[in-house]
Amino acid sequence: MFVPDVEMDIKENWVLFATKHIKTGEQIFISYNDDPTFNFFHTYGFVDESAGPNPDEEIIFQSCEITNKPEKLQTIEEWYLPRDILCVSREDGATLELQKAAYVAVTTDEEYNSDQTTFFLNGEISKLKGFEQDLIDRVNKKITDMICDRRDALEDKLLLPDYQTNEMTRTLYRIQSEFLLELYKSKTEFWTVRTDIFEDVSDHWDDKDDEELDFMESYGMSSAIQFQTQRIIPAMSMETLYIDEEYVPDEGEDVKIRIVGS
């Protein structure tokens, strides 16, 4: 039986509970979320380097770091707030939202005002044509330049006299600077958008039964779906999913449970 070890009280304070008896003087531990370093700094008030590089490291960018053109800045701020989705991470690279924002920043007026841009920002993948390599290169360069500019700013802060900062803040800046340098040296291709997935799946559309087609059309193949190579984000809430406990996989099928939509 699962025993909860944390819950919110009537005053909306989080309260921790022990799940076993604790002896007097016994050391106890707490697990934190898998968060980037700045979250630990702002939420818990410490920076921990004891376990080595943080696998969940992440850097959030401000919209003003992406472009200074008023029309494009307005588009980015209307589409991509809250700002914490415009980021690069050690695990996933650039978020789809950051890729879209960088795309907005580097497009020419003709590209910016095209149907292709409208379909892309709306997530209408099935209507997209392939992106020109030159445009992809511009997006990658834009994100790389943003990474370099942010690192330069962090390095400048690390050069400030001790009385203008503190040891923990300097540690945070150094960790972030090292992470950005790692990203730069890895020559990561930040553009991960694919326009061929819809077509690839459509090639096998006739093989699906009506029930599966309805499910895919509702949850997995909507024209509003957003694709990345590392993840697919369907237009549905987790509250509409449940585990089908009666599901029996076919012979040779590597499936432990089946999660379906309600």
TORDRENVEX-797377 format. One record per atom (N, C-alpha, C): residue number from 1; residue in one letter; atom name; x, y negated, z. Coordinates in steps of 0.2 Angstrom, whole numbers. Atoms other than C-alpha are relative to their C-alpha. Example, Ala and Ser with C-alpha at 12.3 -4.5 7.8 and 13.67 -1.06 7.14 Angstrom:
2
- num, residu, atome, x, y, z
- 1, A, N, 4, 6, 0
- 1, A, CA, 62, 22, 39
- 1, A, C, 4, -6, 0
- 2, S, N, -4, 6, -1
- 2, S, CA, 68, 5, 36
- 2, S, C, -4, -5, 3
This chain:
262
- num, residu, atome, x, y, z
- 1, M, N, 4, 6, 0
- 1, M, CA, 0, 0, 0
- 1, M, C, 4, -6, 0
- 2, F, N, -4, 6, 1
- 2, F, CA, 7, -17, -5
- 2, F, C, -2, -5, 6
- 3, V, N, 1, 5, -5
- 3, V, CA, 9, -29, 10
- 3, V, C, 3, -6, -2
- 4, P, N, -3, 7, 2
- 4, P, CA, 10, -47, 6
- 4, P, C, 4, -3, 5
- 5, D, N, -4, 3, -5
- 5, D, CA, 24, -56, 14
- 5, D, C, 0, -8, 0
- 6, V, N, 1, 7, 0
- 6, V, CA, 19, -74, 10
- 6, V, C, -7, -2, -2
- 7, E, N, 7, 2, 2
- 7, E, CA, 2, -83, 9
- 7, E, C, -1, -7, 2
- 8, M, N, 1, 7, -2
- 8, M, CA, -5, -101, 10
- 8, M, C, -5, 0, 5
- 9, D, N, 5, 1, -5
- 9, D, CA, -13, -107, 25
- 9, D, C, -5, -5, -1
- 10, I, N, 5, 4, 1
- 10, I, CA, -28, -118, 27
- 10, I, C, 2, -8, -2
- 11, K, N, -3, 7, 2
- 11, K, CA, -17, -134, 26
- 11, K, C, 5, 0, -6
- 12, E, N, -4, -1, 6
- 12, E, CA, -9, -127, 10
- 12, E, C, 7, 0, 1
- 13, N, N, -8, -1, -1
- 13, N, CA, 8, -123, 18
- 13, N, C, 1, 7, -1
- 14, W, N, -2, -7, 1
- 14, W, CA, 17, -107, 12
- 14, W, C, 2, 3, 7
- 15, V, N, -2, -4, -6
- 15, V, CA, 19, -95, 27
- 15, V, C, 3, 6, -2
- 16, L, N, -3, -6, 1
- 16, L, CA, 31, -81, 27
- 16, L, C, -2, 5, 6
- 17, F, N, 1, -5, -5
- 17, F, CA, 27, -64, 36
- 17, F, C, 5, 5, 0
- 18, A, N, -4, -6, 0
- 18, A, CA, 38, -50, 41
- 18, A, C, -4, 6, -2
- 19, T, N, 4, -6, 1
- 19, T, CA, 33, -33, 34
- 19, T, C, 2, 6, 4
- 20, K, N, -2, -5, -5
- 20, K, CA, 42, -23, 47
- 20, K, C, 2, -3, 6
- 21, H, N, -3, 2, -6
- 21, H, CA, 48, -25, 65
- 21, H, C, 7, -3, -1
- 22, I, N, -7, 3, 0
- 22, I, CA, 63, -36, 67
- 22, I, C, 2, 0, 7
- 23, K, N, -3, 0, -7
- 23, K, CA, 74, -33, 82
- 23, K, C, 3, -7, 2
- 24, T, N, -3, 7, -2
- 24, T, CA, 81, -48, 92
- 24, T, C, 7, 0, -2
- 25, G, N, -7, 1, 2
- 25, G, CA, 97, -54, 84
- 25, G, C, 1, 3, -7
- 26, E, N, -1, -3, 6
- 26, E, CA, 94, -44, 68
- 26, E, C, 0, -6, -6
- 27, Q, N, 0, 5, 5
- 27, Q, CA, 99, -54, 52
- 27, Q, C, -6, 1, -5
- 28, I, N, 6, -1, 5
- 28, I, CA, 84, -57, 40
- 28, I, C, 2, -4, -6
- 29, F, N, -2, 3, 6
- 29, F, CA, 85, -62, 22
- 29, F, C, -7, -2, -4
- 30, I, N, 6, 2, 4
- 30, I, CA, 73, -71, 10
- 30, I, C, 3, 0, -8
- 31, S, N, -2, 0, 7
- 31, S, CA, 73, -69, -9
- 31, S, C, -4, -7, -3
- 32, Y, N, 2, 6, 4
- 32, Y, CA, 71, -85, -20
- 32, Y, C, -2, 2, -7
- 33, N, N, 2, -1, 7
- 33, N, CA, 63, -86, -37
- 33, N, C, 6, 0, -5
- 34, D, N, -5, 0, 5
- 34, D, CA, 74, -83, -53
- 34, D, C, 0, -7, -3
- 35, D, N, 0, 7, 3
- 35, D, CA, 77, -102, -56
- 35, D, C, 6, -2, -2
- 36, P, N, -7, 4, 2
- 36, P, CA, 90, -113, -64
- 36, P, C, 2, -3, 6
- 37, T, N, -3, 3, -6
- 37, T, CA, 102, -121, -52
- 37, T, C, -3, -6, 2
- 38, F, N, 3, 6, -3
- 38, F, CA, 94, -138, -52
- 38, F, C, -7, 1, 4
- 39, N, N, 6, -2, -4
- 39, N, CA, 78, -130, -46
- 39, N, C, 2, 1, 8
- 40, F, N, -2, -2, -6
- 40, F, CA, 87, -123, -31
- 40, F, C, 2, -7, 4
- 41, F, N, -2, 6, -3
- 41, F, CA, 95, -140, -28
- 41, F, C, -6, -5, 2
- 42, H, N, 5, 4, -1
- 42, H, CA, 79, -150, -29
- 42, H, C, -5, 3, 5
- 43, T, N, 5, -3, -4
- 43, T, CA, 67, -137, -21
- 43, T, C, 3, 2, 7
- 44, Y, N, -2, -3, -6
- 44, Y, CA, 78, -129, -7
- 44, Y, C, 6, -4, 3
- 45, G, N, -5, 5, -3
- 45, G, CA, 92, -142, -5
- 45, G, C, 7, 4, 0
- 46, F, N, -6, -3, 0
- 46, F, CA, 107, -131, -9
- 46, F, C, 2, 3, -7
- 47, V, N, -3, -2, 6
- 47, V, CA, 118, -125, -24
- 47, V, C, 4, 6, 2
- 48, D, N, -3, -6, -2
- 48, D, CA, 124, -107, -23
- 48, D, C, 4, 3, -6
- 49, E, N, -4, -3, 6
- 49, E, CA, 139, -101, -34
- 49, E, C, 3, 7, 2
- 50, S, N, -3, -6, -2
- 50, S, CA, 142, -85, -24
- 50, S, C, 0, 6, -4
- 51, A, N, 1, -6, 5
- 51, A, CA, 135, -73, -37
- 51, A, C, 2, -1, -7
- 52, G, N, -3, 1, 7
- 52, G, CA, 144, -81, -52
- 52, G, C, -5, -4, -4
- 53, P, N, 5, 4, 5
- 53, P, CA, 135, -89, -67
- 53, P, C, -7, 2, 1
- 54, N, N, 8, -1, 0
- 54, N, CA, 116, -91, -65
- 54, N, C, -3, 3, -6
- 55, P, N, 3, -2, 7
- 55, P, CA, 108, -80, -78
- 55, P, C, -6, -3, -2
- 56, D, N, 6, 4, 2
- 56, D, CA, 93, -91, -77
- 56, D, C, 1, -7, -1
- 57, E, N, -1, 7, 1
- 57, E, CA, 102, -107, -80
- 57, E, C, -3, -3, -5
- 58, E, N, 4, 3, 4
- 58, E, CA, 93, -120, -89
- 58, E, C, 1, -8, 0
- 59, I, N, -1, 7, 1
- 59, I, CA, 95, -138, -95
- 59, I, C, -7, -3, -3
- 60, I, N, 6, 3, 2
- 60, I, CA, 79, -149, -97
- 60, I, C, 2, -7, -3
- 61, F, N, -1, 7, 4
- 61, F, CA, 80, -164, -110
- 61, F, C, -6, -4, 1
- 62, Q, N, 5, 5, 1
- 62, Q, CA, 71, -180, -110
- 62, Q, C, -2, -1, -7
- 63, S, N, 2, 1, 7
- 63, S, CA, 61, -185, -125
- 63, S, C, 5, -5, -3
- 64, C, N, -4, 6, 3
- 64, C, CA, 72, -201, -127
- 64, C, C, 7, 3, -2
- 65, E, N, -6, -3, 2
- 65, E, CA, 87, -189, -129
- 65, E, C, 0, 3, -7
- 66, I, N, 1, -3, 6
- 66, I, CA, 80, -182, -144
- 66, I, C, -1, -5, -6
- 67, T, N, 1, 6, 5
- 67, T, CA, 75, -198, -154
- 67, T, C, -1, -6, 3
- 68, N, N, 2, 6, -3
- 68, N, CA, 74, -216, -152
- 68, N, C, -5, -4, -5
- 69, K, N, 5, 3, 5
- 69, K, CA, 62, -219, -167
- 69, K, C, -7, 0, 3
- 70, P, N, 7, 0, -4
- 70, P, CA, 45, -225, -159
- 70, P, C, -5, 5, -2
- 71, E, N, 5, -5, 3
- 71, E, CA, 34, -215, -171
- 71, E, C, 1, 7, 2
- 72, K, N, -2, -7, -2
- 72, K, CA, 43, -199, -168
- 72, K, C, 0, 1, 7
- 73, L, N, -1, -1, -7
- 73, L, CA, 46, -202, -150
- 73, L, C, -8, 1, 3
- 74, Q, N, 7, -1, -2
- 74, Q, CA, 27, -204, -148
- 74, Q, C, -3, 7, -1
- 75, T, N, 3, -7, 2
- 75, T, CA, 23, -188, -157
- 75, T, C, 3, 5, 5
- 76, I, N, -3, -5, -4
- 76, I, CA, 35, -178, -146
- 76, I, C, -3, -1, 7
- 77, E, N, 3, 1, -6
- 77, E, CA, 28, -186, -130
- 77, E, C, -7, 2, 1
- 78, E, N, 7, -3, 0
- 78, E, CA, 11, -182, -135
- 78, E, C, -1, 7, 0
- 79, W, N, 1, -8, 1
- 79, W, CA, 14, -164, -140
- 79, W, C, 4, 3, 6
- 80, Y, N, -4, -4, -4
- 80, Y, CA, 27, -159, -127
- 80, Y, C, 1, -2, 7
- 81, L, N, 0, 1, -7
- 81, L, CA, 23, -165, -110
- 81, L, C, -4, 5, 3
- 82, P, N, -5, 2, -4
- 82, P, CA, 26, -160, -97
- 82, P, C, 7, 2, -3
- 83, R, N, -6, 0, 3
- 83, R, CA, 44, -162, -100
- 83, R, C, 4, 6, 1
- 84, D, N, -4, -6, -1
- 84, D, CA, 51, -146, -93
- 84, D, C, 0, 6, -5
- 85, I, N, 0, -5, 6
- 85, I, CA, 47, -136, -109
- 85, I, C, 5, -2, -5
- 86, L, N, -5, 2, 5
- 86, L, CA, 60, -146, -119
- 86, L, C, 7, 2, 3
- 87, C, N, -6, -2, -4
- 87, C, CA, 75, -136, -113
- 87, C, C, 4, 6, -4
- 88, V, N, -4, -5, 2
- 88, V, CA, 89, -124, -117
- 88, V, C, 2, 5, 6
- 89, S, N, -1, -5, -6
- 89, S, CA, 92, -108, -106
- 89, S, C, 5, 5, -2
- 90, R, N, -5, -5, 2
- 90, R, CA, 106, -95, -105
- 90, R, C, -4, 6, -3
- 91, E, N, 3, -6, 2
- 91, E, CA, 93, -81, -108
- 91, E, C, -3, -1, -7
- 92, D, N, 4, 0, 6
- 92, D, CA, 83, -88, -122
- 92, D, C, 2, -5, -5
- 93, G, N, -2, 5, 4
- 93, G, CA, 92, -102, -130
- 93, G, C, -4, -6, 0
- 94, A, N, 5, 6, 1
- 94, A, CA, 81, -117, -136
- 94, A, C, -7, 3, 0
- 95, T, N, 7, -2, 0
- 95, T, CA, 63, -116, -132
- 95, T, C, -3, -2, -7
- 96, L, N, 3, 2, 6
- 96, L, CA, 51, -117, -146
- 96, L, C, -2, -7, 0
- 97, E, N, 2, 7, -1
- 97, E, CA, 45, -134, -140
- 97, E, C, 6, -4, -2
- 98, L, N, -6, 4, 2
- 98, L, CA, 63, -140, -141
- 98, L, C, 1, 0, -7
- 99, Q, N, -1, -1, 7
- 99, Q, CA, 65, -133, -158
- 99, Q, C, -5, -5, -4
- 100, K, N, 5, 4, 4
- 100, K, CA, 49, -142, -164
- 100, K, C, 2, -8, 1
- 101, A, N, -1, 7, -1
- 101, A, CA, 54, -158, -156
- 101, A, C, 6, -3, -4
- 102, A, N, -6, 2, 4
- 102, A, CA, 71, -158, -164
- 102, A, C, -1, 0, -7
- 103, Y, N, 3, 0, 7
- 103, Y, CA, 62, -154, -180
- 103, Y, C, -3, -6, -2
- 104, V, N, 3, 6, 1
- 104, V, CA, 52, -169, -178
- 104, V, C, 5, -6, -1
- 105, A, N, -5, 6, 0
- 105, A, CA, 68, -180, -175
- 105, A, C, 4, 0, -6
- 106, V, N, -5, 0, 6
- 106, V, CA, 78, -174, -190
- 106, V, C, -4, 0, -7
- 107, T, N, 4, 0, 7
- 107, T, CA, 64, -174, -204
- 107, T, C, 0, -6, -3
- 108, T, N, 1, 7, 4
- 108, T, CA, 64, -187, -217
- 108, T, C, -8, -2, 0
- 109, D, N, 7, 2, 0
- 109, D, CA, 48, -197, -219
- 109, D, C, -4, 5, -4
- 110, E, N, 4, -4, 4
- 110, E, CA, 42, -186, -233
- 110, E, C, -1, 7, 3
- 111, E, N, 1, -6, -3
- 111, E, CA, 45, -170, -223
- 111, E, C, -4, -1, 6
- 112, Y, N, 3, 2, -6
- 112, Y, CA, 38, -178, -207
- 112, Y, C, -8, 0, -2
- 113, N, N, 7, 1, 2
- 113, N, CA, 21, -182, -216
- 113, N, C, -3, 5, -4
- 114, S, N, 2, -5, 4
- 114, S, CA, 20, -166, -225
- 114, S, C, -5, 5, 4
- 115, D, N, 4, -5, -3
- 115, D, CA, 7, -152, -222
- 115, D, C, 4, 5, 3
- 116, Q, N, -4, -5, -3
- 116, Q, CA, 21, -140, -218
- 116, Q, C, 2, -2, 8
- 117, T, N, -1, 2, -7
- 117, T, CA, 25, -151, -202
- 117, T, C, -7, 0, 4
- 118, T, N, 7, -1, -4
- 118, T, CA, 6, -151, -197
- 118, T, C, -1, 7, 1
- 119, F, N, 1, -8, -1
- 119, F, CA, 5, -132, -199
- 119, F, C, 5, 2, 6
- 120, F, N, -5, -2, -5
- 120, F, CA, 21, -130, -189
- 120, F, C, -1, -3, 7
- 121, L, N, 2, 3, -6
- 121, L, CA, 16, -142, -175
- 121, L, C, -6, 3, 3
- 122, N, N, 6, -3, -2
- 122, N, CA, -1, -134, -174
- 122, N, C, 1, 8, 2
- 123, G, N, -1, -8, -1
- 123, G, CA, 7, -116, -173
- 123, G, C, -4, 4, -5
- 124, E, N, 3, -4, 5
- 124, E, CA, -2, -111, -189
- 124, E, C, 5, 3, -5
- 125, I, N, -5, -3, 3
- 125, I, CA, 11, -99, -194
- 125, I, C, -2, 3, -7
- 126, S, N, 2, -3, 6
- 126, S, CA, 1, -90, -208
- 126, S, C, 0, -5, -6
- 127, K, N, 1, 5, 6
- 127, K, CA, 0, -106, -218
- 127, K, C, 7, -3, -2
- 128, L, N, -7, 3, 1
- 128, L, CA, 19, -110, -217
- 128, L, C, 3, 3, -6
- 129, K, N, -5, -3, 5
- 129, K, CA, 31, -108, -231
- 129, K, C, 7, 0, 3
- 130, G, N, -7, 0, -3
- 130, G, CA, 49, -104, -228
- 130, G, C, 3, -7, 1
- 131, F, N, -4, 6, -1
- 131, F, CA, 60, -118, -221
- 131, F, C, 6, 0, -4
- 132, E, N, -6, 0, 3
- 132, E, CA, 74, -124, -231
- 132, E, C, 6, 0, 5
- 133, Q, N, -5, 0, -5
- 133, Q, CA, 91, -120, -224
- 133, Q, C, 3, -6, 2
- 134, D, N, -3, 7, -2
- 134, D, CA, 97, -138, -225
- 134, D, C, -4, -3, 6
- 135, L, N, 4, 2, -5
- 135, L, CA, 82, -142, -213
- 135, L, C, 2, 4, 7
- 136, I, N, -2, -4, -6
- 136, I, CA, 87, -128, -201
- 136, I, C, 6, -2, 2
- 137, D, N, -7, 2, -2
- 137, D, CA, 105, -133, -201
- 137, D, C, -1, -7, 4
- 138, R, N, 1, 6, -4
- 138, R, CA, 99, -151, -196
- 138, R, C, -3, 1, 7
- 139, V, N, 3, -2, -6
- 139, V, CA, 89, -144, -182
- 139, V, C, 5, 2, 5
- 140, N, N, -5, -3, -5
- 140, N, CA, 103, -134, -175
- 140, N, C, 5, -5, 2
- 141, K, N, -5, 5, -1
- 141, K, CA, 115, -148, -177
- 141, K, C, -3, -5, 5
- 142, K, N, 3, 5, -4
- 142, K, CA, 103, -160, -168
- 142, K, C, 0, 3, 8
- 143, I, N, 0, -3, -7
- 143, I, CA, 101, -148, -153
- 143, I, C, 7, 1, 3
- 144, T, N, -7, -1, -2
- 144, T, CA, 120, -145, -153
- 144, T, C, 3, -7, 2
- 145, D, N, -2, 7, -1
- 145, D, CA, 123, -164, -153
- 145, D, C, -3, -2, 7
- 146, M, N, 3, 2, -7
- 146, M, CA, 111, -166, -138
- 146, M, C, 3, 3, 6
- 147, I, N, -4, -3, -5
- 147, I, CA, 120, -153, -128
- 147, I, C, 7, -3, 1
- 148, C, N, -7, 4, 0
- 148, C, CA, 137, -162, -132
- 148, C, C, -1, -7, 4
- 149, D, N, 2, 7, -3
- 149, D, CA, 129, -179, -127
- 149, D, C, -1, 1, 8
- 150, R, N, 2, -1, -8
- 150, R, CA, 122, -172, -110
- 150, R, C, 6, 2, 3
- 151, R, N, -7, -2, -4
- 151, R, CA, 139, -164, -106
- 151, R, C, 4, -6, 1
- 152, D, N, -4, 6, -1
- 152, D, CA, 148, -180, -109
- 152, D, C, -2, -4, 5
- 153, A, N, 3, 4, -5
- 153, A, CA, 136, -189, -98
- 153, A, C, 2, 3, 7
- 154, L, N, -2, -3, -6
- 154, L, CA, 139, -176, -84
- 154, L, C, 7, 0, 2
- 155, E, N, -8, 1, -1
- 155, E, CA, 158, -177, -86
- 155, E, C, 1, -7, 3
- 156, D, N, 0, 7, -2
- 156, D, CA, 156, -196, -84
- 156, D, C, -2, 0, 8
- 157, K, N, 2, 0, -7
- 157, K, CA, 147, -193, -68
- 157, K, C, 5, 3, 5
- 158, L, N, -5, -3, -4
- 158, L, CA, 160, -181, -61
- 158, L, C, 6, -4, 1
- 159, L, N, -6, 5, -1
- 159, L, CA, 173, -195, -63
- 159, L, C, -1, -5, 4
- 160, L, N, 1, 5, -4
- 160, L, CA, 164, -206, -52
- 160, L, C, 3, 1, 7
- 161, P, N, -3, -1, -6
- 161, P, CA, 172, -210, -35
- 161, P, C, -5, 4, 5
- 162, D, N, 4, -4, -4
- 162, D, CA, 167, -199, -21
- 162, D, C, -6, -3, 4
- 163, Y, N, 5, 4, -4
- 163, Y, CA, 157, -213, -12
- 163, Y, C, -6, -1, -4
- 164, Q, N, 6, 1, 4
- 164, Q, CA, 145, -214, -26
- 164, Q, C, -4, 6, -2
- 165, T, N, 3, -6, 1
- 165, T, CA, 140, -196, -26
- 165, T, C, 1, 4, 6
- 166, N, N, -1, -4, -6
- 166, N, CA, 141, -181, -14
- 166, N, C, 2, 7, -3
- 167, E, N, -3, -6, 2
- 167, E, CA, 149, -164, -15
- 167, E, C, -5, 5, -3
- 168, M, N, 5, -4, 2
- 168, M, CA, 133, -154, -18
- 168, M, C, -3, -2, -7
- 169, T, N, 1, 3, 7
- 169, T, CA, 128, -166, -33
- 169, T, C, 5, 2, -5
- 170, R, N, -6, -1, 4
- 170, R, CA, 145, -164, -40
- 170, R, C, 0, 7, -2
- 171, T, N, 0, -7, 1
- 171, T, CA, 144, -145, -39
- 171, T, C, -6, 1, -6
- 172, L, N, 5, -1, 4
- 172, L, CA, 127, -146, -48
- 172, L, C, 2, -2, -7
- 173, Y, N, -2, 3, 6
- 173, Y, CA, 134, -157, -62
- 173, Y, C, 5, 4, -3
- 174, R, N, -5, -4, 3
- 174, R, CA, 149, -146, -64
- 174, R, C, -3, 7, -3
- 175, I, N, 3, -6, 3
- 175, I, CA, 139, -130, -66
- 175, I, C, -4, -1, -6
- 176, Q, N, 3, 1, 6
- 176, Q, CA, 128, -138, -79
- 176, Q, C, 4, -2, -5
- 177, S, N, -5, 2, 5
- 177, S, CA, 143, -145, -88
- 177, S, C, 3, 6, -3
- 178, E, N, -3, -6, 3
- 178, E, CA, 151, -128, -89
- 178, E, C, -5, 4, -4
- 179, F, N, 5, -4, 4
- 179, F, CA, 135, -120, -95
- 179, F, C, -1, -3, -7
- 180, L, N, 1, 3, 7
- 180, L, CA, 133, -133, -109
- 180, L, C, 6, 1, -4
- 181, L, N, -6, -2, 4
- 181, L, CA, 151, -130, -114
- 181, L, C, 0, 7, -2
- 182, E, N, 0, -7, 2
- 182, E, CA, 148, -111, -114
- 182, E, C, -5, 0, -6
- 183, L, N, 4, 0, 6
- 183, L, CA, 133, -114, -126
- 183, L, C, 3, -3, -6
- 184, Y, N, -3, 3, 6
- 184, Y, CA, 143, -125, -137
- 184, Y, C, 5, 4, -3
- 185, K, N, -5, -5, 2
- 185, K, CA, 157, -113, -138
- 185, K, C, -3, 6, -4
- 186, S, N, 3, -6, 3
- 186, S, CA, 145, -99, -142
- 186, S, C, -2, -1, -7
- 187, K, N, 2, 2, 7
- 187, K, CA, 140, -108, -158
- 187, K, C, -7, 4, -1
- 188, T, N, 7, -3, 0
- 188, T, CA, 122, -102, -154
- 188, T, C, -4, -3, -6
- 189, E, N, 5, 2, 5
- 189, E, CA, 109, -103, -169
- 189, E, C, -6, -1, 4
- 190, F, N, 6, 1, -4
- 190, F, CA, 95, -112, -159
- 190, F, C, -6, 1, -4
- 191, W, N, 6, -1, 4
- 191, W, CA, 83, -111, -173
- 191, W, C, -2, 7, 0
- 192, T, N, 2, -7, 0
- 192, T, CA, 73, -95, -170
- 192, T, C, -7, 1, -3
- 193, V, N, 6, -1, 3
- 193, V, CA, 57, -98, -179
- 193, V, C, 0, 4, -6
- 194, R, N, 1, -5, 5
- 194, R, CA, 51, -85, -191
- 194, R, C, -7, -1, -4
- 195, T, N, 6, 1, 4
- 195, T, CA, 38, -87, -205
- 195, T, C, -2, 7, -3
- 196, D, N, 1, -6, 4
- 196, D, CA, 39, -69, -211
- 196, D, C, -4, 5, 4
- 197, I, N, 4, -5, -4
- 197, I, CA, 30, -60, -196
- 197, I, C, -7, 1, -2
- 198, F, N, 7, -1, 2
- 198, F, CA, 13, -63, -202
- 198, F, C, -1, 4, -6
- 199, E, N, 0, -4, 6
- 199, E, CA, 16, -57, -219
- 199, E, C, 2, 8, 1
- 200, D, N, -2, -6, -2
- 200, D, CA, 25, -42, -212
- 200, D, C, -5, 5, 2
- 201, V, N, 5, -4, -3
- 201, V, CA, 11, -36, -202
- 201, V, C, -6, 0, -4
- 202, S, N, 6, 0, 4
- 202, S, CA, -2, -41, -215
- 202, S, C, 1, 6, -5
- 203, D, N, -1, -5, 5
- 203, D, CA, 6, -28, -227
- 203, D, C, -3, 7, 3
- 204, H, N, 2, -6, -3
- 204, H, CA, 0, -14, -215
- 204, H, C, -8, -1, 3
- 205, W, N, 6, 1, -2
- 205, W, CA, -17, -22, -212
- 205, W, C, -5, 5, -1
- 206, D, N, 5, -5, 2
- 206, D, CA, -27, -9, -221
- 206, D, C, 0, 6, 4
- 207, D, N, 0, -7, -4
- 207, D, CA, -21, 5, -209
- 207, D, C, -3, -1, 7
- 208, K, N, 2, 1, -7
- 208, K, CA, -29, -3, -194
- 208, K, C, -8, 2, 0
- 209, D, N, 8, -1, 0
- 209, D, CA, -47, 2, -188
- 209, D, C, -3, -6, 2
- 210, D, N, 3, 6, -2
- 210, D, CA, -60, -10, -184
- 210, D, C, 1, -3, 7
- 211, E, N, -1, 2, -6
- 211, E, CA, -58, -11, -166
- 211, E, C, 7, -3, 1
- 212, E, N, -7, 3, -1
- 212, E, CA, -39, -14, -167
- 212, E, C, 1, -6, -4
- 213, L, N, 0, 6, 4
- 213, L, CA, -42, -27, -181
- 213, L, C, -3, -6, 4
- 214, D, N, 4, 5, -4
- 214, D, CA, -54, -36, -169
- 214, D, C, 5, -3, 5
- 215, F, N, -5, 2, -5
- 215, F, CA, -41, -36, -155
- 215, F, C, 6, -4, -3
- 216, M, N, -6, 4, 3
- 216, M, CA, -26, -42, -166
- 216, M, C, -3, -6, -2
- 217, E, N, 2, 6, 3
- 217, E, CA, -37, -55, -174
- 217, E, C, -1, -5, 6
- 218, S, N, 1, 5, -6
- 218, S, CA, -42, -62, -157
- 218, S, C, 6, -2, 4
- 219, Y, N, -5, 1, -5
- 219, Y, CA, -26, -60, -147
- 219, Y, C, 7, 0, -3
- 220, G, N, -7, 0, 2
- 220, G, CA, -11, -56, -158
- 220, G, C, 1, -3, -7
- 221, M, N, -1, 2, 7
- 221, M, CA, -14, -62, -176
- 221, M, C, -4, -7, -1
- 222, S, N, 3, 7, 1
- 222, S, CA, -23, -79, -173
- 222, S, C, 4, -4, -4
- 223, S, N, -4, 4, 4
- 223, S, CA, -18, -92, -185
- 223, S, C, 4, -5, 4
- 224, A, N, -3, 5, -4
- 224, A, CA, -14, -103, -170
- 224, A, C, 6, 3, 5
- 225, I, N, -5, -3, -4
- 225, I, CA, -1, -90, -163
- 225, I, C, 7, -3, -2
- 226, Q, N, -7, 3, 0
- 226, Q, CA, 17, -96, -160
- 226, Q, C, 5, 6, 0
- 227, F, N, -5, -5, 1
- 227, F, CA, 32, -85, -165
- 227, F, C, 7, -2, 2
- 228, Q, N, -7, 1, -1
- 228, Q, CA, 50, -84, -159
- 228, Q, C, 3, 7, -1
- 229, T, N, -3, -7, 0
- 229, T, CA, 62, -70, -162
- 229, T, C, 0, 3, 7
- 230, Q, N, -1, -4, -6
- 230, Q, CA, 64, -67, -144
- 230, Q, C, -7, 1, 4
- 231, R, N, 6, -2, -3
- 231, R, CA, 46, -68, -139
- 231, R, C, -6, -3, -4
- 232, I, N, 6, 2, 4
- 232, I, CA, 28, -70, -146
- 232, I, C, -5, -3, 6
- 233, I, N, 4, 3, -5
- 233, I, CA, 16, -82, -137
- 233, I, C, -7, 0, -3
- 234, P, N, 6, 0, 3
- 234, P, CA, -2, -77, -141
- 234, P, C, -5, -6, 4
- 235, A, N, 5, 5, -3
- 235, A, CA, -17, -89, -138
- 235, A, C, -5, 3, 4
- 236, M, N, 4, -4, -5
- 236, M, CA, -24, -80, -123
- 236, M, C, 2, -1, 7
- 237, S, N, -2, 1, -7
- 237, S, CA, -24, -81, -104
- 237, S, C, 1, 7, 3
- 238, M, N, -2, -6, -4
- 238, M, CA, -16, -68, -93
- 238, M, C, -7, 3, 4
- 239, E, N, 6, -2, -4
- 239, E, CA, -33, -68, -84
- 239, E, C, -5, 5, -4
- 240, T, N, 4, -4, 4
- 240, T, CA, -41, -59, -99
- 240, T, C, 3, 7, -1
- 241, L, N, -3, -6, 1
- 241, L, CA, -29, -44, -98
- 241, L, C, -1, 5, 6
- 242, Y, N, 0, -5, -6
- 242, Y, CA, -31, -28, -88
- 242, Y, C, 3, 6, -3
- 243, I, N, -3, -6, 2
- 243, I, CA, -23, -11, -88
- 243, I, C, -5, 5, -1
- 244, D, N, 5, -5, 2
- 244, D, CA, -32, 3, -96
- 244, D, C, 3, 7, 3
- 245, E, N, -3, -6, -4
- 245, E, CA, -29, 17, -83
- 245, E, C, -2, 7, -3
- 246, E, N, 2, -6, 3
- 246, E, CA, -38, 30, -94
- 246, E, C, 4, 1, -7
- 247, Y, N, -3, 0, 7
- 247, Y, CA, -26, 27, -109
- 247, Y, C, 5, 6, 0
- 248, V, N, -4, -6, 0
- 248, V, CA, -17, 43, -114
- 248, V, C, 4, -1, -7
- 249, P, N, -4, 1, 6
- 249, P, CA, -2, 40, -126
- 249, P, C, 0, 6, -5
- 250, D, N, -1, -6, 5
- 250, D, CA, 0, 50, -142
- 250, D, C, 6, 3, 1
- 251, E, N, -6, -4, -1
- 251, E, CA, 13, 63, -143
- 251, E, C, 6, -4, -3
- 252, G, N, -6, 3, 3
- 252, G, CA, 30, 55, -145
- 252, G, C, 0, -8, 1
- 253, E, N, 1, 7, -1
- 253, E, CA, 23, 38, -141
- 253, E, C, 3, -3, 7
- 254, D, N, -4, 3, -6
- 254, D, CA, 35, 28, -129
- 254, D, C, -4, -5, 4
- 255, V, N, 4, 5, -3
- 255, V, CA, 21, 19, -119
- 255, V, C, -2, 3, 7
- 256, K, N, 1, -2, -7
- 256, K, CA, 19, 20, -100
- 256, K, C, -7, -2, 2
- 257, I, N, 7, 3, -2
- 257, I, CA, 3, 9, -98
- 257, I, C, -2, -3, -6
- 258, R, N, 3, 4, 6
- 258, R, CA, -8, 0, -110
- 258, R, C, -4, -6, 3
- 259, I, N, 3, 6, -3
- 259, I, CA, -13, -18, -106
- 259, I, C, -4, -3, -6
- 260, V, N, 4, 2, 6
- 260, V, CA, -28, -24, -116
- 260, V, C, -4, -6, 3
- 261, G, N, 4, 6, -1
- 261, G, CA, -40, -39, -117
- 261, G, C, -7, 2, 2
- 262, S, N, 7, -1, -3
- 262, S, CA, -56, -40, -107
- 262, S, C, -5, -3, -5
